[in-house]
Structures are given as C-alpha cells and as structure tokens.
Amino acid sequence: MPIFVHRNTTSNSGWDHFLDQLYSDPMPSSASQGTDRIPFDLNMPSGPYRTLSDNSRSIRLASFSTTPDGDIICVFKQFSDLNNCPPFIALSHTWGPEQPAKYINLGGYCFEVRNNLYSFLKNISLASRLWAQQASYESGSRNSSRKLMYDVERWKWWWIDAICIDQTSTKEKNHQVGIMSQIYSKASFVLVWLTPDNTSTSSWAERRSMTDRCEELETTQRILSNEYWTRVWIIQEFILAQDLLLCCGNTVVTWKDFRQHVAAHARELEFNDRTLTYLMEQRYFKENDRIERRLPVLLRKFSSFHCTDLRDRVFGLLGLADSTVRADYRLSCQEVLALVVSTYKKDYDLNVTNNFEPLARALGLGAKEAYKVYFRIFGKYGMPKLFARNNTWLGERHLLDSSSV
C-alpha cells in the first residue's frame, strides 16, 4: 500500500505523549495522538471517489470495458454492505514500481495506475473468456465459485485494492484494510495475477491449458520464483480466498491443480526460501480450519515479506489474526511497534530475541528506537534481563544506556 506521507519532527514531545497514553491505554484513540502531521480533511471528495457509507462493511466494486481505441474505462458501484454485493472476483497482484505510469478512465477522470495492473486491465475482456474456458475444475461441480469460473457473463464485478480504495484518504484506507479479510473471503474466487516474465511470448489466443503446460517444469519453476510470493499484502489474499486461479505468462491454472503438480514434482523443483512454503502451509491449514491466528506468531513467520510501507508488515497480517490491533496509517513505525508490544506484553517481554527484535527490524527501526519502546512499556527493570538474553544488534548496543533512554 502507498505510504501516507506525514511531516517529520525533531521534537520528542509528541512521541512521549503517545507513549504516555499508550502505557495507560493499549488502544489509544485518534484524539490522543500528539505527533505533528500535515492537516487534511478526511471527508474531502477525491477525484472519482465518493465517500463510502459509514457502514463498517461498505465497499466499491469496479467494472471494466475497453474502447475501440484501446482505452480502459472503469465504472464504480458502491454497496453499503458487503453481504448485499453481487458475485465479484477479487484481484491479488503485486503493485510493482511507480514508473512507468499508465492511465485509465476512472469515472470520467484520468486515473494513474501502475504498469502491472495496467497489463492486467488491458487483457481483461479477452482473457476472462480464455480463463473461464481453461479453468480446469471438474465439470458439474456444485461449488458456486467454481461454476463462476466458467460463466463469462458473471465476470463483471471486481474488487481491486489499488482502484476500489481511495488511496489518498487515510480514513478510508484504515476502514478498508480493516475489512480486507472479509472482502477476500467473500469473493467468489481470487484471481492471482503473476507478472509475466520475458520468456512468455505467446499471445492470449495461443495460451494452452495447464494440462499441457504443467508438464513443463520450467514453467512451474517460473511461477514458484515469481516475486508475487514475497509480498506482504498477498498473504491474507492468498490464504483467505475461497478458490484461487493463477495466471502467469502463458499459464492459466487453478490452485488445486498447481498444488498437486508441485507436490508430485517437489524433488525436482527449487524453493529459494521459506516464503512460499509458509504460504502453502497456511493455505492448507485454512482449508482444514487450522489456520494460525496469533498475531505475534504471524509477525515472526512473515517478517521477511516485502512491502513499500513498512507498517504494512503489521497491517497486512491483521486480517488473519484474532487481534484488537487495528490498522491506522496515522501512526509512525515506532508507534506501531509500541501498539503491538503493549497489546501482547507477555509475548514480547518473555521472548525478546525471537519476537521483539524481528518485529522492530521488520518495521525498519534501529536498536535505540526500538528499545525506547521496550523500556517505556516494561520499565527500567527490564534492562538487565534484556541484555542477558540479547545476542543481536551488537554494533548498536553502545547506544543503549540509562541516560539515553
């Protein structure tokens, strides 16, 4: 998710005030935040966006078409309750670099999108028909989402975070991130758009079914090596989906078929790290109602996943967790660390090396910044036992003394 820019301040008064409030109340209200930020009107209309209903489950869905000249037109429809939406497909994709930027017609406005999403939108009309035909679920399935994959006419409505959320509104981002888990769980299925690589040369019309393509281990390896599997935001999107359809270069495959193929050829394939293994493990647990819900455990497992905004290493996992922590893009990384640690004091006091330090690192904080949070929440008494357990950040330990914190 894009970073909401706020003004840096050299004064510690706002930070100290935040910690004072946090120490007495693990879930501070927005009114208690004392940091210096650029003023903004949360209810100000932004381009093509109208303010969503105050209903906690209100969303926008998007429908796309292409003009004879190749221009992409997007039309919105707002729904006050997620339960009252028509069937829709949720897109899971990597945002990719900001440049080169592309443009679409969004409700009459010229709207900038990133290249990876633009590539998907350019192919959506033709591709939806081919995807529906090539989705290899068994015929006659009673599963409604699987039938939807065959029904081209029902590929009308989409939920795409980069378009359906007003990214300029911090209030709306906080709200929509808070219900993302419900959105991806409610979607008829999730379409995973994997950035095509340079070795994929066939046109859409020349795509082959996965029955043929899956015999080629090189293709399978390219899918496994795609950067998609390393991004924070795809974790809950991938795990919580009712069904998944993977699209990469010349390959279209359901998750069920791909997983079976990978399992059958596991010894012949390379897994560069544990990221994809973690995802596949949690997807399996979800299908068997054994998904991990403890936020400190999730943060430890997925701390190495990538994102543009480091706060998303916490916010991007909240949809999976049973937690009172809520996404709030008004908070700094240091404040997010304080919020999580104060909510799970036992986890972070008793396991500093395995829990506290990895989370602080994931949020981009140095030792001095991180341990200001630790000492403020747990008190000065924690210093001796902290040093007794601490085996990392040795180069920065000289910064830590009672006078500096």
Kinemage of the C-alpha trace (Angstrom):
@kinemage 1
@onewidth
@group {chain A} dominant
@subgroup {mainchain}
@vectorlist {calphas} color= white
{ca met a 1} P 0.000 0.000 0.000
{ca pro a 2} L 1.344 3.514 -0.724
{ca ile a 3} L 2.836 5.408 2.195
{ca phe a 4} L 0.742 8.216 3.676
{ca val a 5} L 3.299 10.999 3.950
{ca his a 6} L 3.487 12.914 7.194
{ca arg a 7} L 5.885 15.601 8.379
{ca asn a 8} L 8.892 14.506 10.405
{ca thr a 9} L 9.550 16.338 13.649
{ca thr a 10} L 12.677 16.645 15.735
{ca ser a 11} L 10.705 17.198 18.917
{ca asn a 12} L 10.106 14.206 21.166
{ca ser a 13} L 7.095 15.743 22.903
{ca gly a 14} L 4.581 14.111 20.574
{ca trp a 15} L 6.288 10.725 20.827
{ca asp a 16} L 6.499 10.946 24.642
{ca his a 17} L 2.840 11.924 24.802
{ca phe a 18} L 1.920 8.955 22.611
{ca leu a 19} L 3.793 6.547 24.879
{ca asp a 20} L 2.229 8.090 27.997
{ca gln a 21} L -1.212 7.452 26.540
{ca leu a 22} L -0.281 4.019 25.256
{ca tyr a 23} L 1.159 2.872 28.569
{ca ser a 24} L -2.110 3.646 30.336
{ca asp a 25} L -4.338 2.513 27.458
{ca pro a 26} L -3.159 -0.173 24.957
{ca met a 27} L -5.575 1.108 22.294
{ca pro a 28} L -5.218 4.923 22.177
{ca ser a 29} L -7.901 6.913 20.430
{ca ser a 30} L -7.032 9.036 17.438
{ca ala a 31} L -7.564 12.131 19.556
{ca ser a 32} L -4.693 11.128 21.821
{ca gln a 33} L -2.043 11.158 19.104
{ca gly a 34} L 0.334 14.052 19.611
{ca thr a 35} L 2.616 13.772 16.586
{ca asp a 36} L 2.896 16.671 14.154
{ca arg a 37} L 1.191 15.865 10.846
{ca ile a 38} L 0.071 17.710 7.770
{ca pro a 39} L -3.594 18.768 8.192
{ca phe a 40} L -6.092 17.092 5.899
{ca asp a 41} L -9.848 16.745 5.557
{ca leu a 42} L -10.783 13.063 5.854
{ca asn a 43} L -14.168 13.668 4.203
{ca met a 44} L -12.904 15.684 1.234
{ca pro a 45} L -14.018 14.147 -2.105
{ca ser a 46} L -11.025 12.883 -4.070
{ca gly a 47} L -11.373 12.760 -7.857
{ca pro a 48} L -13.683 9.947 -8.922
{ca tyr a 49} L -14.359 8.792 -5.360
{ca arg a 50} L -17.473 9.491 -3.330
{ca thr a 51} L -17.265 8.937 0.410
{ca leu a 52} L -18.232 5.409 1.367
{ca ser a 53} L -21.125 4.800 3.715
{ca asp a 54} L -20.309 4.839 7.405
{ca asn a 55} L -21.441 1.226 7.478
{ca ser a 56} L -18.419 -0.791 8.554
{ca arg a 57} L -18.826 -3.214 5.611
{ca ser a 58} L -19.360 -0.746 2.751
{ca ile a 59} L -17.233 -1.219 -0.386
{ca arg a 60} L -16.909 -0.263 -4.045
{ca leu a 61} L -16.857 -2.737 -6.907
{ca ala a 62} L -15.451 -1.951 -10.348
{ca ser a 63} L -16.470 -2.995 -13.848
{ca phe a 64} L -14.181 -2.564 -16.863
{ca ser a 65} L -14.534 -2.154 -20.609
{ca thr a 66} L -12.223 -1.216 -23.475
{ca thr a 67} L -12.936 1.298 -26.248
{ca pro a 68} L -12.141 0.551 -29.924
{ca asp a 69} L -9.078 2.773 -29.461
{ca gly a 70} L -7.862 0.586 -26.616
{ca asp a 71} L -8.677 2.958 -23.765
{ca ile a 72} L -9.704 1.323 -20.491
{ca ile a 73} L -12.899 2.566 -18.872
{ca cys a 74} L -13.759 1.756 -15.266
{ca val a 75} L -17.179 2.246 -13.675
{ca phe a 76} L -17.777 2.103 -9.927
{ca lys a 77} L -20.764 0.925 -7.946
{ca gln a 78} L -20.928 1.400 -4.193
{ca phe a 79} L -22.562 -1.063 -1.827
{ca ser a 80} L -23.465 -0.244 1.751
{ca asp a 81} L -22.992 -3.825 2.911
{ca leu a 82} L -20.611 -6.494 1.672
{ca asn a 83} L -23.320 -9.119 2.147
{ca asn a 84} L -25.557 -7.373 -0.404
{ca cys a 85} L -22.986 -7.295 -3.219
{ca pro a 86} L -23.404 -9.232 -6.468
{ca pro a 87} L -20.871 -12.019 -7.117
{ca phe a 88} L -17.442 -10.480 -7.614
{ca ile a 89} L -13.843 -11.516 -8.208
{ca ala a 90} L -11.011 -10.125 -6.094
{ca leu a 91} L -7.667 -9.480 -7.757
{ca ser a 92} L -4.426 -10.333 -5.983
{ca his a 93} L -1.339 -8.814 -7.577
{ca thr a 94} L 1.909 -7.012 -6.861
{ca trp a 95} L 1.781 -3.269 -7.327
{ca gly a 96} L 5.266 -3.020 -8.786
{ca pro a 97} L 7.275 0.177 -9.408
{ca glu a 98} L 5.502 3.521 -9.722
{ca gln a 99} L 7.053 4.239 -13.119
{ca pro a 100} L 6.340 3.989 -15.941
{ca ala a 101} L 2.833 5.138 -15.079
{ca lys a 102} L -0.202 4.278 -17.210
{ca tyr a 103} L -3.649 5.866 -17.305
{ca ile a 104} L -7.251 4.697 -17.423
{ca asn a 105} L -10.631 6.441 -17.482
{ca leu a 106} L -11.977 6.107 -13.939
{ca gly a 107} L -15.452 7.562 -13.633
{ca gly a 108} L -14.591 10.269 -16.148
{ca tyr a 109} L -11.258 11.095 -14.530
{ca cys a 110} L -7.796 10.379 -15.905
{ca phe a 111} L -6.503 7.964 -13.287
{ca glu a 112} L -2.919 6.730 -12.893
{ca val a 113} L -2.234 3.017 -12.395
{ca arg a 114} L 0.998 1.062 -12.270
{ca asn a 115} L 2.235 -0.987 -15.178
{ca asn a 116} L 1.466 -4.436 -13.747
{ca leu a 117} L -2.179 -3.586 -13.082
{ca tyr a 118} L -2.478 -1.870 -16.467
{ca ser a 119} L -1.230 -5.042 -18.166
{ca phe a 120} L -3.971 -6.992 -16.434
{ca leu a 121} L -6.691 -4.471 -17.322
{ca lys a 122} L -5.643 -4.370 -20.986
{ca asn a 123} L -6.274 -8.088 -21.264
{ca ile a 124} L -9.304 -8.441 -19.043
{ca ser a 125} L -12.031 -8.714 -21.708
{ca leu a 126} L -10.391 -11.368 -23.869
{ca ala a 127} L -8.583 -13.011 -21.008
{ca ser a 128} L -11.716 -13.533 -18.925
{ca arg a 129} L -13.174 -15.731 -21.657
{ca leu a 130} L -9.999 -17.757 -22.010
{ca trp a 131} L -9.514 -18.021 -18.270
{ca ala a 132} L -13.067 -19.251 -17.848
{ca gln a 133} L -12.581 -21.844 -20.579
{ca gln a 134} L -9.224 -23.017 -19.266
{ca ala a 135} L -10.077 -23.176 -15.579
{ca ser a 136} L -9.731 -26.890 -15.095
{ca tyr a 137} L -12.146 -27.535 -12.273
{ca glu a 138} L -14.158 -30.690 -12.766
{ca ser a 139} L -17.352 -30.248 -14.779
{ca gly a 140} L -20.610 -30.481 -12.892
{ca ser a 141} L -19.126 -29.097 -9.671
{ca arg a 142} L -21.716 -27.902 -7.213
{ca asn a 143} L -19.376 -25.272 -5.849
{ca ser a 144} L -20.832 -21.915 -6.913
{ca ser a 145} L -17.456 -20.186 -7.138
{ca arg a 146} L -16.146 -22.901 -9.438
{ca lys a 147} L -19.177 -22.542 -11.683
{ca leu a 148} L -18.470 -18.815 -11.788
{ca met a 149} L -15.118 -19.532 -13.411
{ca tyr a 150} L -16.981 -21.000 -16.386
{ca asp a 151} L -19.676 -18.307 -16.521
{ca val a 152} L -18.137 -15.471 -18.538
{ca glu a 153} L -21.152 -13.202 -18.073
{ca arg a 154} L -20.602 -13.216 -14.336
{ca trp a 155} L -17.042 -11.910 -14.581
{ca lys a 156} L -18.441 -8.391 -14.384
{ca trp a 157} L -17.576 -7.066 -10.942
{ca trp a 158} L -14.101 -6.813 -9.482
{ca trp a 159} L -12.540 -5.684 -6.239
{ca ile a 160} L -9.022 -4.325 -6.785
{ca asp a 161} L -7.389 -2.527 -3.873
{ca ala a 162} L -5.427 -0.040 -5.995
{ca ile a 163} L -8.663 1.151 -7.645
{ca cys a 164} L -11.525 0.411 -5.248
{ca ile a 165} L -9.876 2.149 -2.277
{ca asp a 166} L -9.313 5.902 -2.342
{ca gln a 167} L -5.594 5.740 -1.596
{ca thr a 168} L -5.477 9.477 -0.813
{ca ser a 169} L -7.862 9.090 2.137
{ca thr a 170} L -6.252 7.817 5.327
{ca lys a 171} L -9.679 7.365 6.894
{ca glu a 172} L -10.869 5.165 4.025
{ca lys a 173} L -7.620 3.174 3.890
{ca asn a 174} L -7.914 2.405 7.599
{ca his a 175} L -11.518 1.290 7.104
{ca gln a 176} L -10.955 -0.847 4.008
{ca val a 177} L -7.798 -2.510 5.322
{ca gly a 178} L -9.860 -3.407 8.381
{ca ile a 179} L -12.337 -5.426 6.293
{ca met a 180} L -9.957 -6.808 3.652
{ca ser a 181} L -10.108 -10.269 5.168
{ca gln a 182} L -13.899 -10.233 4.772
{ca ile a 183} L -13.633 -8.979 1.183
{ca tyr a 184} L -11.233 -11.710 0.062
{ca ser a 185} L -13.210 -14.350 1.947
{ca lys a 186} L -16.469 -13.157 0.379
{ca ala a 187} L -15.168 -13.020 -3.219
{ca ser a 188} L -16.388 -15.838 -5.452
{ca phe a 189} L -12.727 -16.528 -6.094
{ca val a 190} L -9.424 -14.682 -6.102
{ca leu a 191} L -7.560 -14.247 -9.369
{ca val a 192} L -3.799 -14.183 -8.804
{ca trp a 193} L -2.119 -12.066 -11.478
{ca leu a 194} L 1.561 -13.006 -11.607
{ca thr a 195} L 3.730 -10.551 -13.506
{ca pro a 196} L 4.570 -12.213 -16.850
{ca asp a 197} L 8.288 -12.707 -17.421
{ca asn a 198} L 10.218 -12.063 -20.621
{ca thr a 199} L 10.187 -15.719 -21.597
{ca ser a 200} L 6.424 -15.678 -22.095
{ca thr a 201} L 5.898 -14.852 -25.756
{ca ser a 202} L 2.623 -16.435 -26.831
{ca ser a 203} L -0.463 -14.307 -27.310
{ca trp a 204} L -3.625 -14.772 -25.267
{ca ala a 205} L -5.206 -16.705 -28.104
{ca glu a 206} L -2.270 -19.133 -28.119
{ca arg a 207} L -2.471 -19.998 -24.424
{ca arg a 208} L -2.526 -23.675 -23.684
{ca ser a 209} L -4.378 -25.348 -20.836
{ca met a 210} L -2.492 -26.312 -17.716
{ca thr a 211} L -2.975 -29.980 -18.627
{ca asp a 212} L -0.293 -29.402 -21.286
{ca arg a 213} L 1.722 -26.640 -19.661
{ca cys a 214} L 2.044 -28.260 -16.266
{ca glu a 215} L 4.247 -30.964 -17.761
{ca glu a 216} L 6.922 -28.368 -18.267
{ca leu a 217} L 8.828 -27.971 -15.032
{ca glu a 218} L 10.452 -24.803 -16.302
{ca thr a 219} L 7.064 -23.103 -16.377
{ca thr a 220} L 6.267 -24.342 -12.900
{ca gln a 221} L 9.617 -23.104 -11.635
{ca arg a 222} L 8.969 -19.644 -13.082
{ca ile a 223} L 5.690 -19.480 -11.194
{ca leu a 224} L 7.377 -20.539 -7.957
{ca ser a 225} L 10.093 -17.913 -8.465
{ca asn a 226} L 7.698 -15.044 -9.173
{ca glu a 227} L 8.128 -12.018 -6.895
{ca tyr a 228} L 4.428 -12.226 -6.057
{ca trp a 229} L 5.131 -14.792 -3.339
{ca thr a 230} L 7.392 -12.375 -1.435
{ca arg a 231} L 4.912 -9.512 -0.931
{ca val a 232} L 3.137 -8.843 2.365
{ca trp a 233} L -0.296 -7.962 1.026
{ca ile a 234} L -0.778 -11.189 -0.896
{ca ile a 235} L -0.565 -13.268 2.294
{ca gln a 236} L -4.135 -12.791 3.507
{ca glu a 237} L -5.432 -12.505 -0.061
{ca phe a 238} L -3.982 -15.892 -0.928
{ca ile a 239} L -4.790 -17.688 2.320
{ca leu a 240} L -8.374 -16.498 2.835
{ca ala a 241} L -9.674 -16.982 -0.732
{ca gln a 242} L -12.498 -19.461 -1.293
{ca asp a 243} L -10.819 -20.505 -4.556
{ca leu a 244} L -7.770 -19.349 -6.491
{ca leu a 245} L -6.943 -19.050 -10.176
{ca leu a 246} L -3.273 -18.403 -11.025
{ca cys a 247} L -2.350 -16.556 -14.224
{ca cys a 248} L 1.302 -16.189 -15.240
{ca gly a 249} L 2.608 -15.540 -18.731
{ca asn a 250} L 1.248 -18.336 -20.908
{ca thr a 251} L -0.069 -20.368 -17.992
{ca val a 252} L -3.555 -20.425 -16.501
{ca val a 253} L -4.089 -22.865 -13.648
{ca thr a 254} L -6.315 -23.383 -10.640
{ca trp a 255} L -4.558 -23.532 -7.298
{ca lys a 256} L -5.835 -27.060 -6.739
{ca asp a 257} L -4.128 -28.325 -9.913
{ca phe a 258} L -0.960 -26.330 -9.347
{ca arg a 259} L -0.574 -27.545 -5.763
{ca gln a 260} L -0.993 -31.160 -6.846
{ca his a 261} L 1.572 -30.702 -9.605
{ca val a 262} L 4.094 -29.099 -7.240
{ca ala a 263} L 3.598 -31.896 -4.712
{ca ala a 264} L 4.173 -34.525 -7.396
{ca his a 265} L 7.428 -32.885 -8.565
{ca ala a 266} L 8.667 -31.389 -5.283
{ca arg a 267} L 12.091 -33.047 -5.537
{ca glu a 268} L 12.683 -31.586 -8.998
{ca leu a 269} L 11.748 -28.019 -8.075
{ca glu a 270} L 13.711 -25.340 -6.244
{ca phe a 271} L 12.256 -23.369 -3.363
{ca asn a 272} L 14.541 -20.384 -2.886
{ca asp a 273} L 13.378 -19.666 0.650
{ca arg a 274} L 10.610 -20.422 3.106
{ca thr a 275} L 8.201 -17.730 1.945
{ca leu a 276} L 6.162 -19.841 -0.457
{ca thr a 277} L 6.360 -22.816 1.884
{ca tyr a 278} L 4.821 -20.718 4.672
{ca leu a 279} L 2.026 -19.606 2.348
{ca met a 280} L 1.233 -23.105 1.140
{ca glu a 281} L 1.294 -24.350 4.725
{ca gln a 282} L -1.148 -21.687 5.928
{ca arg a 283} L -3.395 -22.215 2.891
{ca tyr a 284} L -3.552 -25.918 3.757
{ca phe a 285} L -4.308 -25.107 7.401
{ca lys a 286} L -7.080 -22.728 6.319
{ca glu a 287} L -8.710 -25.406 4.201
{ca asn a 288} L -8.642 -27.651 7.274
{ca asp a 289} L -9.769 -24.953 9.755
{ca arg a 290} L -6.388 -24.879 11.493
{ca ile a 291} L -5.074 -21.511 10.353
{ca glu a 292} L -2.631 -19.674 12.633
{ca arg a 293} L -4.409 -16.704 14.266
{ca arg a 294} L -1.891 -15.473 16.858
{ca leu a 295} L -0.523 -12.131 15.678
{ca pro a 296} L 2.954 -12.438 17.291
{ca val a 297} L 3.426 -15.827 15.595
{ca leu a 298} L 2.267 -14.490 12.219
{ca leu a 299} L 4.572 -11.487 12.528
{ca arg a 300} L 7.516 -13.771 13.232
{ca lys a 301} L 6.742 -16.130 10.323
{ca phe a 302} L 6.180 -13.435 7.708
{ca ser a 303} L 8.549 -10.675 8.899
{ca ser a 304} L 10.775 -11.039 5.810
{ca phe a 305} L 7.986 -10.405 3.278
{ca his a 306} L 8.373 -7.209 1.281
{ca cys a 307} L 6.295 -4.032 1.163
{ca thr a 308} L 6.728 -0.376 0.275
{ca asp a 309} L 5.297 0.907 3.556
{ca leu a 310} L 6.992 -0.950 6.426
{ca arg a 311} L 3.918 -0.530 8.639
{ca asp a 312} L 2.169 -2.965 6.305
{ca arg a 313} L 4.271 -5.789 7.742
{ca val a 314} L 1.846 -5.490 10.656
{ca phe a 315} L -1.287 -4.120 8.985
{ca gly a 316} L -1.114 -6.651 6.142
{ca leu a 317} L -1.469 -9.553 8.587
{ca leu a 318} L -4.300 -8.231 10.757
{ca gly a 319} L -6.926 -9.899 8.569
{ca leu a 320} L -5.542 -13.290 9.568
{ca ala a 321} L -5.184 -12.552 13.269
{ca asp a 322} L -7.559 -12.650 16.197
{ca ser a 323} L -6.388 -9.296 17.491
{ca thr a 324} L -7.637 -5.996 18.872
{ca val a 325} L -4.907 -4.171 16.934
{ca arg a 326} L -6.322 -2.106 14.073
{ca ala a 327} L -4.634 -0.570 11.043
{ca asp a 328} L -4.027 3.141 11.496
{ca tyr a 329} L -1.899 4.915 8.893
{ca arg a 330} L -1.593 7.980 11.106
{ca leu a 331} L 0.876 6.067 13.287
{ca ser a 332} L 4.629 6.000 12.706
{ca cys a 333} L 6.577 2.731 12.628
{ca gln a 334} L 7.713 3.344 16.207
{ca glu a 335} L 4.123 3.885 17.292
{ca val a 336} L 3.006 0.707 15.507
{ca leu a 337} L 5.689 -1.242 17.384
{ca ala a 338} L 4.507 0.251 20.675
{ca leu a 339} L 0.895 -0.597 19.878
{ca val a 340} L 1.635 -4.248 19.088
{ca val a 341} L 4.016 -4.788 22.003
{ca ser a 342} L 1.670 -3.179 24.534
{ca thr a 343} L -1.170 -5.386 23.293
{ca tyr a 344} L 0.906 -8.566 23.576
{ca lys a 345} L 3.144 -7.754 26.551
{ca lys a 346} L 3.695 -11.362 27.580
{ca asp a 347} L 4.839 -12.451 24.114
{ca tyr a 348} L 7.294 -9.596 23.691
{ca asp a 349} L 8.641 -9.419 27.254
{ca leu a 350} L 9.390 -13.128 27.554
{ca asn a 351} L 10.819 -13.612 24.077
{ca val a 352} L 12.835 -10.561 23.137
{ca thr a 353} L 15.238 -12.155 20.663
{ca asn a 354} L 12.667 -14.206 18.738
{ca asn a 355} L 9.705 -11.814 18.875
{ca phe a 356} L 10.577 -8.224 19.776
{ca glu a 357} L 13.729 -7.703 17.748
{ca pro a 358} L 12.430 -9.290 14.485
{ca leu a 359} L 9.325 -7.092 14.670
{ca ala a 360} L 11.391 -3.964 15.310
{ca arg a 361} L 13.670 -4.824 12.390
{ca ala a 362} L 10.682 -5.519 10.134
{ca leu a 363} L 9.440 -2.011 10.915
{ca gly a 364} L 12.824 -0.565 9.961
{ca leu a 365} L 13.748 0.549 13.483
{ca gly a 366} L 17.240 0.646 14.941
{ca ala a 367} L 18.090 -0.632 18.401
{ca lys a 368} L 17.825 2.731 20.133
{ca glu a 369} L 14.406 3.494 18.636
{ca ala a 370} L 13.107 0.016 19.394
{ca tyr a 371} L 14.302 -0.199 22.977
{ca lys a 372} L 12.837 3.194 23.791
{ca val a 373} L 9.532 1.434 23.228
{ca tyr a 374} L 10.594 -1.614 25.236
{ca phe a 375} L 11.849 0.321 28.251
{ca arg a 376} L 8.855 2.649 28.278
{ca ile a 377} L 6.351 -0.226 28.263
{ca phe a 378} L 8.148 -2.704 30.532
{ca gly a 379} L 10.096 -0.294 32.748
{ca lys a 380} L 13.777 0.071 33.586
{ca tyr a 381} L 13.748 -3.253 35.425
{ca gly a 382} L 13.791 -4.970 32.053
{ca met a 383} L 17.296 -3.815 31.116
{ca pro a 384} L 19.412 -6.468 32.928
{ca lys a 385} L 17.354 -9.442 31.745
{ca leu a 386} L 17.140 -7.886 28.289
{ca phe a 387} L 20.915 -7.755 27.929
{ca ala a 388} L 21.191 -11.270 29.342
{ca arg a 389} L 19.015 -12.584 26.510
{ca asn a 390} L 20.050 -10.227 23.742
{ca asn a 391} L 22.524 -11.689 21.245
{ca thr a 392} L 21.942 -9.358 18.300
{ca trp a 393} L 22.367 -5.709 17.337
{ca leu a 394} L 25.799 -5.832 18.999
{ca gly a 395} L 27.045 -2.929 16.919
{ca glu a 396} L 24.355 -0.653 18.297
{ca arg a 397} L 24.382 -1.758 21.916
{ca his a 398} L 26.730 1.080 22.875
{ca leu a 399} L 23.843 3.454 22.143
{ca leu a 400} L 21.812 1.941 24.949
{ca asp a 401} L 22.369 3.292 28.422
{ca ser a 402} L 20.095 4.649 31.097
{ca ser a 403} L 20.840 8.260 30.185
{ca ser a 404} L 19.950 7.829 26.515
{ca val a 405} L 16.531 6.278 27.066
